[in-house]
């Protein structure tokens, strides 16, 4: 939650908030806050306003193993959504998925009610890589590794940033690979492989930034982030300052 919004909810006036910021009287984990737009979670960080500890609001952070056939949306009139996989007690209007996965793409999805966090993790400034396990319907020859590294060009002329392709197996009709991209264009991975003459038949996100899909989390299951993963969240919050 933005620092100014959190303090406003604590009945602190905008004027008092601005003055306290200038006087370095707002401390986040013992360091002076640098911006009222700073993203803060009092469940992970200590917030002190003019010597008083602010409890504020503790956010929710979940890891979900998205299954095939489910859409990344809060509501849909026809199709099941990722929110339908959660118990009613966790569902809220504030909860949302950070980034989207296509209906037929499976794998790692992060859910949170911390509004600014998703914007931060998806912003090019923070260079959050995304890694996928992919299967295609044709061969993947060694020269394709360099093509991805140079930046794939879509059929419409769009140029992608350099990507890392690791070929796991290859045959004339079926190949497997791991691909890491640094951006999130619409249907990007599928279009990248189409550009080299093969079609994606299976796509699974296994890593998002510093988060790795829990191998024990079955498709359709979710869990709260563990302490190590919450430290990653905290690190991103610190960068927002």
C-alpha positions in Angstrom: 0.0 0.0 0.0 1.2 3.5 -0.8 2.7 5.2 2.3 0.4 8.3 2.0 -2.7 6.1 1.6 -1.8 4.0 4.6 -1.2 7.1 6.8 -4.4 8.7 5.6 -6.3 5.6 6.7 -4.7 6.2 10.1 -6.5 9.6 10.2 -3.3 11.6 9.6 -3.8 14.7 7.5 -2.1 15.2 4.2 -0.4 18.3 5.5 1.0 16.5 8.5 2.2 13.6 6.3 4.1 15.9 4.0 5.6 17.8 6.9 6.7 14.6 8.6 8.3 13.4 5.4 10.3 16.5 5.0 11.4 16.4 8.6 12.4 12.7 8.2 9.9 11.7 10.9 8.5 8.8 8.9 10.7 5.7 9.3 10.4 2.4 7.4 12.6 -0.2 9.0 14.5 2.5 10.8 15.3 4.4 7.6 13.6 7.8 6.7 10.9 7.4 4.0 11.9 9.1 0.7 8.6 9.3 -1.0 4.9 9.3 -0.2 4.4 6.9 -3.1 6.6 4.4 -1.3 5.0 0.9 -1.1 4.8 -0.2 2.5 3.4 -3.4 4.2 3.3 -3.1 8.0 3.1 -6.9 8.1 6.6 -7.1 6.7 8.1 -3.8 7.7 8.2 -1.5 10.8 6.6 1.8 10.2 7.2 4.7 12.7 5.3 8.0 12.3 6.6 10.7 14.6 7.7 8.2 17.1 4.5 6.2 17.0 4.4 2.7 15.6 1.8 2.2 12.9 0.2 -1.2 12.5 -1.8 -0.3 9.4 -2.7 -3.2 7.1 -1.1 -6.6 6.5 -1.3 -7.6 2.8 -2.0 -11.1 1.4 0.6 -12.8 -0.8 -0.2 -16.1 -2.5 1.4 -18.5 -5.0 -0.9 -20.3 -7.3 -0.2 -23.2 -9.7 -2.6 -22.2 -12.5 -4.1 -25.1 -14.4 -5.1 -25.3 -18.1 -8.5 -23.9 -19.0 -8.7 -21.3 -16.3 -8.5 -17.6 -17.1 -6.5 -15.0 -15.2 -9.3 -12.7 -14.2 -11.3 -11.8 -11.2 -14.6 -12.6 -12.9 -15.8 -14.2 -16.1 -19.3 -15.0 -17.2 -18.4 -18.1 -19.1 -15.1 -19.5 -17.9 -13.6 -20.5 -14.5 -11.1 -17.9 -13.1 -8.1 -18.2 -10.9 -10.1 -16.6 -8.1 -12.6 -19.5 -8.3 -9.7 -21.7 -7.1 -9.6 -19.8 -3.8 -11.8 -20.3 -0.7 -14.4 -17.6 -0.2 -12.5 -16.4 2.9 -9.6 -15.2 0.7 -11.5 -13.7 -2.1 -11.8 -9.9 -2.1 -12.2 -7.1 -4.6 -8.6 -6.0 -3.8 -7.0 -9.4 -4.6 -5.6 -9.7 -8.1 -3.0 -11.6 -10.2 0.3 -10.0 -10.9 0.6 -10.4 -14.7 -1.5 -12.7 -16.8 -1.2 -16.2 -18.1 -3.2 -17.3 -21.2 -6.1 -19.7 -20.7 -4.1 -22.6 -21.9 -0.8 -21.6 -20.1 -0.1 -23.2 -16.8 2.3 -22.5 -13.9 3.3 -19.9 -11.5 1.0 -17.0 -10.7 1.3 -14.6 -7.8 -1.8 -13.1 -6.2 -1.9 -10.2 -3.8 -4.0 -7.3 -2.6 -1.0 -5.0 -2.5 -2.0 -2.7 -5.4 1.3 -1.0 -6.2 3.4 -4.2 -6.1 2.0 -5.6 -9.4 2.8 -2.4 -11.2 6.3 -2.5 -9.8 7.0 -6.1 -10.7 5.7 -5.6 -14.2 7.5 -2.3 -14.9 10.5 -2.6 -17.3 12.6 -0.5 -14.8 12.8 -3.5 -12.5 13.8 -6.1 -15.1 11.8 -9.0 -13.8 12.5 -12.1 -15.9 10.0 -14.8 -16.6 11.0 -18.4 -17.3 8.8 -21.0 -19.1 9.0 -24.6 -19.9 7.8 -25.0 -23.5 7.0 -27.8 -26.0 6.7 -27.2 -29.7 5.6 -29.3 -32.7 8.9 -29.2 -34.6 12.7 -29.1 -34.4 14.7 -26.7 -32.4 18.2 -26.5 -33.9 21.2 -25.0 -32.0 21.3 -21.9 -34.2 17.9 -20.9 -32.7 19.7 -20.2 -29.4 21.6 -17.3 -31.0 18.4 -16.1 -32.8 16.7 -15.7 -29.4 19.7 -14.1 -27.9 19.9 -11.6 -30.8 16.2 -10.7 -30.3 13.4 -12.5 -32.2 11.5 -10.4 -34.8 7.7 -11.1 -35.0 6.1 -11.7 -38.3 4.7 -8.1 -38.1 8.1 -6.7 -37.6 8.0 -6.2 -33.8 11.5 -6.7 -32.3 11.8 -8.6 -28.9 14.5 -8.0 -26.3 17.2 -10.7 -26.1 15.9 -13.9 -24.6 17.6 -17.1 -23.3 16.7 -20.4 -25.0 17.9 -23.7 -23.5 17.0 -26.6 -25.7 16.2 -29.8 -23.7 15.4 -32.1 -26.6 14.7 -31.8 -30.3 13.1 -34.0 -33.0 11.3 -33.4 -36.3 7.9 -33.4 -34.6 8.4 -32.5 -30.9 10.9 -30.4 -29.0 11.3 -29.2 -25.4 13.0 -26.1 -24.1 13.3 -23.6 -21.4 13.0 -19.9 -22.3 13.6 -16.8 -20.2 12.2 -13.4 -21.4 12.6 -10.0 -19.9 9.3 -8.4 -21.1 5.7 -9.4 -21.5 4.3 -8.7 -24.9 0.8 -10.1 -25.8 1.2 -13.9 -26.5 4.9 -13.2 -26.6 6.4 -16.7 -26.2 3.9 -18.2 -28.6 4.7 -15.6 -31.2 8.4 -16.0 -30.8 8.3 -19.6 -31.7 5.9 -19.0 -34.5 8.5 -16.6 -35.9 11.0 -19.5 -36.2 8.5 -21.8 -37.8 7.2 -24.0 -34.9 4.0 -23.9 -32.8 3.8 -24.0 -29.0 1.9 -27.0 -27.9 2.5 -26.7 -24.1 3.6 -23.7 -22.0 4.2 -23.5 -18.3 5.7 -20.6 -16.3 8.1 -22.0 -13.8 9.8 -18.8 -12.6 8.7 -15.1 -12.1 11.6 -12.9 -11.0 13.0 -14.4 -7.9 10.0 -16.6 -7.3 10.1 -20.3 -8.4 7.0 -22.5 -8.8 6.8 -24.9 -5.8 7.3 -28.4 -7.2 4.9 -29.7 -4.5 2.1 -27.4 -5.5 -0.3 -29.4 -7.8 -2.2 -27.6 -10.5 -5.1 -25.7 -9.1 -3.5 -25.5 -5.6 -2.3 -22.4 -3.9 -0.4 -21.5 -0.7 0.7 -18.4 1.2 4.3 -17.3 0.5 6.8 -18.7 2.9 9.2 -16.6 4.9 12.0 -16.7 2.3 9.5 -15.5 -0.4 8.2 -12.8 1.9 11.8 -11.5 2.2 11.8 -11.2 -1.6 8.6 -9.2 -1.4 10.2 -7.0 1.3 13.2 -6.4 -1.0 10.9 -5.2 -3.8 9.1 -2.9 -1.3 12.5 -1.4 -0.3 13.2 -0.7 -4.0 10.0 1.2 -4.3 11.4 3.9 -2.0 
